[in-house]
Amino acid sequence: MSMFAGALTILLSISLQFGAEFIGCMADSAGWLGAEMIKVIVDRMKKYGGQ
């Protein structure tokens, strides 16, 4: 789960055009948080999606 959370964060960060250093920090944090980070991302996507 940690690798998936990190990879998802990397892809999201790249699509938002963040810098490499910031992407590394975010991916590390997401990997450490694991499933909790996935929940945060899903909740934010729902919020911006209007659900």
Secondary structure, 3 states (H helix, E strand, C coil): CHHHHHHHHHHHHHHCCCCHHHHHHHHHHHHHHCHHHHHHHHHHHHHHHCC
